[in-house]
Amino acid sequence: MSEFHVHGAHDHEVEHQSQHGPGLAQQVAIFTALLSTLGAIVSYQGGDTETEAMLAKNEAVLQKSLASDQWNYYQATNTKGHLMEMAANLAPPDKQESYKKQAEKYKQQKEELKVKAEEFDKKSEEANTQSEHLLHPHHQLARSMTFIQIAISLASITVLTRKRWLFVAAGVSAFVGTVLWGMAWLL
């Protein structure tokens, strides 16, 4: 008695894979999965650097606001001091000494306020510089993510069209994205 064997589509595919290795679809699937993982990492790092830069920028604005308040106090104290000097010049001799003491007090306060305002200005500039420094990798990471997304799109089109040159283009795009990712942290 002879045996009759029927091969299903699945059996045929398993046999084909064992003889010819993984197909284009499987290669693209693995490639896309790896790129998606890399994209998630790059996206996280980009968001993190942007958040840190924003926090530093907020600190710069806060320090600038505190400096502005100190400069306003400085101006008010300066005006009070000038008024006391004018009052001392216009007052009768027995009251002049009181006004001169107050004018001297305002002059001393004015100098203290100036020092504080300059400190706040300096802190604001430092925080602003830090914000710019922190934001630098973000631009590279955004470019990197763009090339990774292009690579994923090209890989998807490769599966639909079965054009290997698209897969090569996806690989080039992925390589550029990976290089930009590395450069974000080196420069």
C-alpha positions in Angstrom: 0.0 0.0 0.0 1.4 3.4 -0.9 1.3 6.4 1.3 -0.2 9.6 0.2 1.3 12.8 1.8 -0.4 16.2 1.7 1.7 19.2 2.6 -0.1 22.2 4.0 1.0 25.8 3.4 2.6 25.9 6.9 4.6 22.7 6.2 5.8 24.1 2.9 6.9 27.4 4.5 8.8 25.5 7.3 10.5 23.4 4.6 11.3 26.5 2.6 12.8 28.3 5.7 15.0 25.3 6.5 16.4 25.2 3.0 16.7 28.9 2.2 17.0 30.7 5.6 14.7 33.4 6.9 12.8 35.4 4.3 12.8 39.1 3.7 9.7 39.6 5.8 11.4 38.1 8.9 14.5 40.1 8.4 12.5 43.3 8.1 10.4 42.4 11.2 13.6 41.9 13.3 15.1 45.1 11.8 12.0 47.0 12.6 11.8 45.7 16.2 15.4 46.7 16.8 14.8 50.1 15.4 11.6 50.6 17.4 13.6 49.8 20.6 16.3 52.2 19.6 13.7 54.8 18.7 12.1 54.4 22.2 15.4 55.0 23.8 16.2 58.0 21.7 12.7 59.5 22.2 13.1 59.1 26.0 16.5 60.7 26.0 15.2 63.6 23.9 12.3 64.2 26.2 14.5 64.0 29.2 17.0 66.5 27.9 14.2 68.8 26.9 12.7 68.6 30.4 16.0 69.3 32.1 16.6 72.3 29.8 13.2 73.6 30.5 13.7 73.3 34.3 17.0 75.2 34.0 15.3 77.9 31.8 12.6 78.2 34.5 15.3 78.7 37.1 16.8 81.4 34.9 13.5 83.2 34.7 12.9 82.9 38.4 16.4 84.4 39.2 15.8 87.2 36.7 12.5 88.0 38.4 14.2 88.1 41.8 16.9 90.3 40.4 14.2 92.6 38.9 12.6 92.9 42.4 15.9 93.8 44.0 16.6 96.4 41.3 13.1 97.9 42.0 13.9 98.0 45.7 17.2 99.6 44.9 15.5 102.3 42.8 12.9 103.0 45.6 15.6 103.1 48.2 17.7 105.4 46.0 14.7 107.8 45.6 14.1 107.8 49.4 17.7 108.6 50.0 17.5 111.6 47.6 14.4 112.8 49.2 16.1 112.6 52.6 19.1 114.6 51.3 16.7 117.2 49.8 14.8 117.3 53.1 18.1 117.8 55.0 19.0 120.8 52.8 15.6 122.4 53.2 14.9 121.6 56.9 15.7 123.9 59.7 19.2 123.3 61.2 17.9 121.4 64.3 16.2 118.7 62.0 18.9 118.4 59.4 20.9 115.8 61.3 17.9 113.4 61.5 17.4 113.6 57.7 21.1 113.1 57.0 21.1 109.9 59.1 18.1 108.6 57.2 19.8 109.5 53.9 22.9 107.6 55.0 20.8 104.6 56.0 19.2 104.5 52.6 22.6 104.8 50.9 23.8 101.7 52.8 20.6 99.7 52.1 21.0 100.7 48.4 24.5 99.1 48.2 23.3 95.9 49.8 20.3 95.7 47.4 22.7 96.3 44.5 24.9 93.3 45.6 21.8 91.0 45.9 20.4 92.1 42.5 23.8 91.4 40.8 23.9 88.0 42.5 20.5 87.1 41.1 21.5 88.4 37.7 24.5 86.2 37.7 22.5 83.1 38.8 20.0 83.8 36.0 22.8 83.9 33.4 24.3 80.7 34.8 20.9 78.9 34.6 20.3 80.2 31.1 23.7 78.9 30.0 23.0 75.6 31.6 19.6 75.4 29.8 21.3 76.0 26.4 23.9 73.4 27.2 21.3 70.8 28.2 19.2 71.5 25.1 22.1 70.9 22.6 21.7 67.0 22.6 18.0 67.4 22.2 18.4 68.8 18.6 20.7 65.9 17.7 18.3 63.4 19.3 15.4 64.8 17.3 17.4 64.4 14.0 18.3 60.9 15.1 14.7 60.0 15.7 13.7 61.4 12.3 16.2 59.1 10.5 15.1 56.1 12.6 11.4 56.7 11.7 12.4 57.0 8.1 14.2 53.7 8.3 11.1 52.0 9.9 8.9 53.4 7.1 11.2 52.3 4.4 11.4 48.8 6.0 7.6 48.6 6.0 7.4 49.6 2.4 10.1 47.0 1.6 7.8 44.2 2.9 4.9 45.5 0.7 7.0 46.0 -2.5 9.6 43.3 -2.0 12.3 45.7 -3.3 15.6 44.9 -1.5 17.0 48.3 -2.4 14.4 49.9 -0.1 15.7 47.7 2.7 19.3 48.9 2.0 18.0 52.5 2.1 16.3 51.7 5.4 19.6 50.4 6.7 21.5 53.6 5.6 18.8 55.7 7.3 19.1 53.6 10.4 22.9 54.0 10.4 22.6 57.8 10.1 20.1 57.9 12.9 22.4 55.8 15.1 25.4 58.0 14.3 23.4 61.1 15.2 22.4 59.5 18.4 26.0 58.8 19.3 27.0 62.3 18.3 24.4 63.9 20.6 26.4 62.7 23.6 29.9 63.3 22.2 29.6 66.9 21.1 
